[in-house]
Amino acid sequence: MQNFQYPSPLCEVQKENEWLLGTVHYAFKNGNIDLMKMMALLHKLDIPTINICSEVHLEAIEKVKRRKFGAEDFLYMCKVFTKRTDPSELFKLYSSDGRNMTVADLLYFLRTDQHDSDADEHTALTVINNHEPPMRSKRKRRLMTSSGFFRYLTSMDCSIFNQDHTKVYQNMDFPIVNYFIASSQDTCFTSNQLIEQSDINGYISALRKGCRCLELDCWDGPENEPRLCHGFALSSTILVKEVIEVINIHAFEASDYPLILSLEINCNPVQQRVIANYLVNILEDKLITMSHVYDDPTQLASPEELKHKILIRCKNVRKFTYSVPGMWQLVDGDIGENGKEFNPEAESEVKSVIPVGIRAFRMKKKTMIRLALEFSNIIVFSKAVDFKDFRHSMNCQMFYESNTFSEHGAMKLVKQTAAEFVAHNSKFLSRTYSAGSRRNFSNYKPHEFWNVGCQMVALNYEVPGLGLDLNRGKFQDNGGCGYVLKPSFMTKDTKFDPMVSNHNVEPTIIVIQVISGHHLPICRTPSKVTVDVCVRVEVYGVPTDSASQQTKVIESAGGCPSWNDCLLFCVQVPELALVRFTVKDVNPLSENELLGQYTLPFTSVKKGYRIVPLLSSSGLSLAPAMLFVYVWYA
């Protein structure tokens, strides 16, 4: 420890408290220490800490009790628990004269408390120019006032979400199978899916939110005009032609990367051909064709190669074959044992005995119809095939073939053979969809299927709640383009198993100090002008990482409560973890009212003093409502 250099945040302590430094030196004289010893040392130094005996932290403590911490880790942990939580106090701490912050003062703050190691004098000057009121002479004198500093602390420059991730920053040249893809199901519904109106605005909304895989559930319509609706729904229908026209207009409004149309075809061959012709004639050069299948392809194209292209995903009765070197072609394949040609007489028989409201569903069960060859010509990179088992897929499935799993079927595979599921998804595209029994109530938890590498985890974009919050948090990453690169351990020759209890890695410790709330939305009534408010922080990831903790409840808090509570988490697989904040009004007589929420990937979390911009349950901004927090992890 003789050569140990204390980081700059504790220079003042080094000058003022030789006893403290001596104690730290003694504690680390034999090297790193575990968490329990570190917490004991903090208590010995009379530094307020998390109550390590508190029930809400026992699980996190148990997970990290074998983790070793060095002296530098200890000093930063010490900083977390001795934070100046009031911005005015923080300003005075870093101001040279207590009235203004110089460029040097601000740069010191950026490097130490904001953990911006790349900050330089130009960075500090930019902060001053952006946040110091423009009419003040302080900007000319290269000084920041307390009001300018407060503006900076509560701006998006201090967002907990890494602003570098608001643009596409990941490598987009890998095969499309290597990405998580924002996916929607039952897109034509914007409210109650079983009884309400189908709405073409559902497609526009999903596309504007960055969705890259849309479901189109196609059924026979009158006058040979196929329509979109839900097979079980007592709802209105939309013309397939109108939806394709809307998709043509809005497909690349929010993202340049490929759009996948996952078609469920429940039409007779005549109307199948109508749909295929609409796709070709309306989408024109956006629609991917066989010309995009390069010589001797062995893997799917990349999102970069498929920019501004639309892919059709559907079951196909023809398959790729490689007959002549350098030439790929489509040949007729087997229909399968359940396949039948379309039989108009059979259809009229069914119509005579089946009620109109469920005719299409019964027909689908009674008559398996061969897909029209016009469809086979436009299904290039994503032919949907039935899944039998993982061994069959590895031995028989082609790189361009994809699988569809129901929520319950996928969850069974996750629980029984998660590692094989990960390996399967490193080679083939998979799509999951929610169980019919829950479609009117909620989405499932998508992270359970991202954990095994499923690319297209389809959710209803109009059903607010946890599932959609996680989806929104996941895909705000990488510029919100709808494609997020999988971790490298899930993409090639993978042995990753998300279900094991020990991932043989040193866990990441994250401490989130929830300091205060600002401008919280309060629904004031004659009998209610304040809230009893708390903040809940949850981690969603692999099972060993999933955890939740909560601050104390501040009674009669108003719109700007202060907590100053530290929450501790342990994360073994940060690449798959999502962090979710919820602010609730605690009401013992009824369900707690959600005042705001926000979710982001752990890999996008910034250290330091940060704001958490709050959203409504439907994802709309509640600005200026926010949380003020301090984040540290190692």
N, C-alpha and C positions, 0 to 999 in steps of 0.2 A: 504493500500500500504506500510505499515511500514516494512513488512517482505519480500517485493519483492526483488528477487535476479536477478541482470542483468546477462544475459548469457555472456560467456567469450568473444565473438567477440567484445563487446563494453567496455571491461575493460579499454582500452586506453582512450576512450571517458569519462568514469567515472572519470578518474584521471585528465583529461585536461579541461573538460568543465562542471563545476558545474551548470552553467545556463541551459544547455541542459537537464541535469538530473532533475533539479527542474521543468522545463517546462513539462517534461514527467510525473513526479509524479503528477503535478497539473492536467494534462489532464485526467489522469486515476484515480483521487481520488475517483470518484463515481462509478468505475467499468469499464466495457467494453464500447467501443465507436463504432459508425457505420463507414462505409467506407468514407462518405463525411467528417466527423470530422477528421478521420485519415489523409485524403489527405490534409485537411486544416492545420493540425498540421505540416505535412511535409513542406508545403509552408511557414508556420510561422518560421520553423527552417532553411529556405533557402536551402532546400534539393531539387535538381532537380528531378522532377517526371514526370509521364505520364500526358499529358495535359488532364484533366478530361472533358474538353469541346470538345475535338476532336471527330469528328463524328464517327470514327472507334471504339471508346471505349464506346460510349453512351449506346449501347445495353448491353455490359457487365456490365457497371455501374448500369443500370436499374435492372439487374438480381440480383445484390448483395447489393443493397442499404439498405436492411434490415439486412444484415449480421453484426454481432457484432465481434469486434476484441479486444483481450486483449493486455496488455502491451508487452508481449513477441512477439506476432504477429507484433506489430508496430515496434519493434526493428529489427526484421528480414526483414520487408518491407523496413525499413530505410537502411539496409545493401544492399538490392537489388539495390536501386537507387543511392548508393554511391560506387558501385563496382569499384575496380581497374581492368580495362578491359585488360590492356596489361600484358602478362605473366611475363615480366621482372619486372614491378612494383609490381605485386603480389608476386614474389619471394623475392624482397627486403622487402616487408611488413612483411613477415613471417620469414625471415632470421635473426638470432641473430646478425650477424656481417655484413650483406649486401653482403657477398661473398659466404657463404655456409649455407645450412639448416641442422641442427642437427636432430637426430631422434625425439627429443622433439618438435622441430619446425615443422617438417613434420606431426607428430601426432596431433599437435594442428590444423594444416590446415585441416587434414582429418576429424577431429571431428566437426570443426566449419563450414568451407566453403563447404566441401563435404558431410556433414551431415551423416557421418559414425559413429554412436554411438557405434558400436561394435569394432572399430579400437583400436588396442593396439600396444605396442612397436614392437611386431613381425610383425604386418601388415606394419608398417612404414619401418622396415628393409627389408621386402620383396619388397616393392616399390623401395627402393634404389638399391637393388641387381638386380632388373629386368630392371631398366631404366638408372642407372648411367653407363657410358661407362666402359666396363670391364677392360681396361688397366690402368684405373686411380687408384691412391692410395686412393682416397676419399672413395671408397667402404670399404676398410680395416679400414679406420678411421671412418666409419659409418656416412659419410657426403654426401649430395647431392648438386651438382653444379647447376647452372642455366640451363645448357644444359640438364642435367638429368631430372630436373624438367619440362622442356619444353617437353621432350620426354614422360614423364608420362602424362602430360595434353593432349597430342594429341594421346594417345594410346587408345586401346579398354578398358583398365582399367578405363578410364573416359568416356566410351560410355554412351550416354543418355539412351540406352536400358539396363535394369538391367541384368547383366551377370549371375545372379542366375537363370534367366528365360531361359537361353540357354540350359538348360537340363530339363527333365521331373520333375516337382516339384509338380504338382497338384495330388490330390487323383484320381486314375484311377479305383476305385472299385465301383463306382456308375453305375447304368444301363446306357447303351449307349445313351438312350434318353436324358440324362442330359448333353450332350456335343455338342458343335458346331463342325462340321466335314468338313474338307477341301474337296470341291467337284468340279468336272469338268463336263462340257458338251461339246458335239461336239469335243471330245478329238482327233479324227482322223485328225482334220484339224490343220495345222501349219501356215496358212496364210489366203488368201481370201477363205471364207468357201463355196461360191456358185460356183466358177469356177475353183479353183485350185485343186491340187492333194491331195488325202487322203494320210496320211503319218503315218506309224506305229511309227515313232519317237515321235509323239505327246503323245502317251501313256508312252513311256519311260521318256520323259521330265516331264510330270505331276507327275509320281511316284517319280522321283528324287527330285521334289519340295515339296514333302510331301503330295500330294493329296491322300485322303483316300476313295473317292467315284468316280468311273469312269463310264461314260455313254457308253454303247455299243448299237448302233442302227443297228439291224440285219435284213438283207433282203435276199430274195431268190437269189441264184447264180446258174450259169450253172453247170451241172454235179453233182447236189445235194451238192455243196460246198457253204454254206451260206457265205455272205459277209457283211462287215461293210461299211456304207456310210450314208449320210444325205438324207432323203426321198425326199427333194426338190432340192438337189444339182445336178449340172451338172459336177460332179467330178468323179474321179476314185474310185475304191473300194479296200478294203483290205480283205483278207481271214480271217474269224473269227478264224480259227485254228491258224494262225500266231499271231494274237493279243493275244489269250489265252496263247500261248507259251511265248510271251514277258512278259505278266503279271506274269506268273509263275516264270520267272527269276528275275524280278525287283520289285515284289510286296512289299518286306520288306527291300529294299535297304536303304530307308531313314527313315523308321519307323517300329517298331515291332507291332504296333497296327492294329486292323482288317481293311481289305480292303473290301469295298462294291462295287459290280459290279451291276450297275443299268441297266438292260437289257430292251430295247424296241424291242419286238419280232414282226416282220412283215413277218414271214416266214410260209410256209405251214407245216403241222405236220411232214412230212418226214424230212425236214431240221431242224425243231425244235429238233427232236431226235438226229440229227447229232451234233447240238450245245451242247445239254445236255451231250452226250457221250464225247465230247471234254473236257467239264468242269470236268467231273468225272475222265477221264483217264489221262489228262494232269496235273490238279491241285492236284490230289490224296488226300493225307491227309491234305493238306491246305484247302480243301473245307469243309465247315461246313456241318454236316449231322444231322439226327434226334438224334443221340447219344448225342448231346449237349443240348437236351431239357431235363432238369432235372425233377425230380419228382414234380408234382403239380406246374409248373411254373406260376407265376403271373406277372412277369416283365422281360424285356430284360436283357440279360447278360451284364457284364461290359466289357470295353475295356481290362482290365487286364485279365479277363477270356478268352477273345477271341484273345489273342496275337497270331500272325502268322496264323490267320485264314482268309479265304475269304468267304464272305456272298454274296448270290445271291438275288438281289431285282428285283421282277418281278410280274406281275399279275398272279394269281394262281386260278385254278378252284376247288381246294380242300382246306379244312380248318382243323385246329386242333380241336380235340374233346377229352373230358375227360370222358371216359366211365367206366374204372375200376380204383379204387384208386391206385395211383403210376404209372399209365401207360397212356402215351399220344400217340395218333396215328393220322394218316391222313385218312380222309374219303372223298368220292366224294361230291362235293358241286354243287350248281346250276351254270349253265353256264350264266344265265341272259337272259333277254328278247331279247337282240340283238345277242346272241350267236348262231353260226351255225357250223355244222360240215364242214370240208374241202370238197369242191366239185370240182373235177378236170374239170368237164364239164363247171361249172360256170367260172372257171379260163380261159379256152380256149375262152369262149365268150368274156370276158373282153379283153383278149390279141388282139382279132381281131379288136377292135374298139378304143383302147387306144394307143397313141404314146408311143414308148419305153421309152422315157425320164421321163414320169410321170406315167408309168404303176403301179409301186408299190404303189404309193400314192392312186391312184384310187381304186386299189384292196383293200387297207386297209379300204376305205370308204364303198365299196360295199359288202365285204365279211369279217365278223367278225369271226375269226377262234378260235376254242377251243384250249387252250394251251395243248401241249402234256403232258401226265402224268409223263414222265421222268423228266420234269421240276419241277413238283409239289414235287418230292422227294428231290429236293435240295434247295427249297425255304423254309427256316426254320424260321428265325428271322425277315424277312422283306418282308412280302407279301404286294404288292401294291394294294390298293383298291380305288374305286372312292369316292370322297368326296361329301357329300350331304349338310350337314350343321353341325354346332358345336353340336347342341342338339342330332342329330342322332349319331354322333361320340361318344359322352359321354355315350349314352345309348346302342349302338350296336357294336361299334368297339372294336376289341380284341387288347391286348397289343402288339402283334407282327405285327399288320397291320399298314401300313404307307400310307401317301397321297402324291400326286404330285400336285403342283399348278403352273400355268403359272404366269409369271411376273405380268400381268395385273389383273388376278384373285386374286393373293395374295395381291397386292396393294389395291384392293377394300376392302378386308377383313381387312387390316391394318387400313384403314381410317374409316371403319364403326364399326368394333367390335374388336379392338386391344386387349383388356383385355381377351376376349374369345379366341382369337388366341393364346395368351400366355398360357392360361390354357390348351388349346388343345395340344400345343407342350410340355407341362410338362408331358404328358402321352403317346404321340404318336410321331413317327418320321415323319418329313415333308421334302419334297424336292421341291425346286423352280427352275424354268428354265426361261431363257430370251425369250422375244417375238421374233417370227420369223422375224419381220420387222426390228429388230436392229442387228441381228446376224452378219451381215457383217461389222458392223461399231463400235460397242462398247459393253461393258458389262454394266449391270445395277448397281445401287449402293447397294451392298450387306448388308450394315449395316441396311437398312430399314427393312429387313427381319430377321436379327439377333436380332433386337430390340423386335420382338415378339417371339423369341425363335426358329425360324426355324433352324433345325440342318444342313441340306444339302442344302446350297445356292450355286447352281451350276453356275460356270463361265467358260468362255473359257480361258484357261491358256496361250494362245498364242496371245491374243489381249491386247496390252499395253494400259494403261490409268488409270483413277481414280479407276474404279471398281477393277482391278487387284492389284493396289497399296494397297487398303484397305484390300483386301484378304491376300496379302503377309504380311502386317503389323499385321493383326489379328492372323495369324497362324505361325508367327515366335515365338510366345509365347509358353510356355510349351515345350520347346526343339524342336520346329518345327515338332512335332510328328503327326500333323494333327488333333489332338483332343484338344479342349480347353473347360474346365469346365464352364458351365453356372453359372451366379451369383445365390446364394441360393434363392433369391427372385423370381426366374423364374422356380424353379424345383418342388416345392411341395405345394399344397394348395395355389397357387399363386393368388394374387389380383392385381398384378402389371399391370399398364396401361401406356405404353410409351408415349401416346399421350396427357396426361394431362399436364397442364402448371405448376402445382406446385406439386412436389413429396414429400412435407412435410419433407424435410431433409435440414440440413444446407449445403449450397453449398460449394464446394471446389473452392478456388481462386488459380489460377495458373498464375504466372508471368514468361514469357520467355524473357530474355534479349538476343537478337541476337547481338552478339559482332562482329564477323568477319567471313570471309570465307577464306579457304586456298586451293590453287592448283585447283581452279575452272576450269573445262574444257572449253576452249575457242577455237572455230573454227576460227582460224586466216586465213584471206585472205589478198590480197594486199590492199584492201580498208577497212579492219577491223582487228585491232589488240587489241582492248579492248572491254569491254561490259558495258552497262548501266544496272546494276544488282540490283535486290531487292529480298527479301525473303518473302514468304507468308506462314503463319502458319494457318492451318485449324483444327477445331475440328469437328469430325463426331460422332454423337451419337443419343440419343433421340432428338426430334425436339427442345426442349427448350435448349439443350446444343450445337446444331450445330451453328458454328460461324467461321468467318475468319478475319484475320487482316494482315497487310502488313507493312514492314519497308519502310523507304524512299528509293528512287532510288539513287544509287551512280553512277554518270556518269563517263565514261572512267576509269572504276575501275581496269581493269586488272584482274589477277587471285587471288588477296588477298585483297578484299575490307573490309572496316570497317564500321559498322552501329551504334553499341551501342544504339540500339532502344529497348525499353521495350514494350512488348505486353501483354495485360491483358485478361484473360478468366475466365468465371465462369462455373463450371460443377456440375450439380446436381446428375447425375448418372455416376460416373467415371468408374464403372464396365463395361459399354457398350461403353465408349468413345474411339475413336482413334484420335491420333494427327499426322497430316501430314505436312511435310515441303516440299516446292518447291522453287527452286532457278531459277529465270528466267532473261533472257536478254530482257529488255523492248525495244520494237521497235514500235514506233507510226505508222509506215507505213505498218506493217504486224503483224501477230500473234506472240506473245512473244515466244521466243525460250526457251525450257526447258533445263536448264543446269544440273539439278539433282533433285532428290526427295528422301524422306524417310518417312515411316509411322510406327508407333508403338502404342500399346495399352497404354492408359493413366496409367493403373495400373502397367506398366513396366517402366514408366518414373522415372529416378533418379534425385534427387536434386543435386544442386551444379554446379561447372564448368564441362561442358560436351561437347563432340564432337558428331556431327550428321553425321554419315558416309553416303555419297551420293551415290545413285544408278541411273542407266540410266532408261529410260522409260520402258525398258524391264526387269528391275530388276537386271542387272549386276552391280557389284561393280565398282565404278569410283575411287577407292583408288589411290592416297592419297587425293582425293577431300573430303572436309568436311566443316561443319560449326562449329564454336566455340560459345557456348551459356552458359548462366547461368540460372538455373531453380530453382524456389522456389514455393512451394504451401502449403496451410494450410486449 
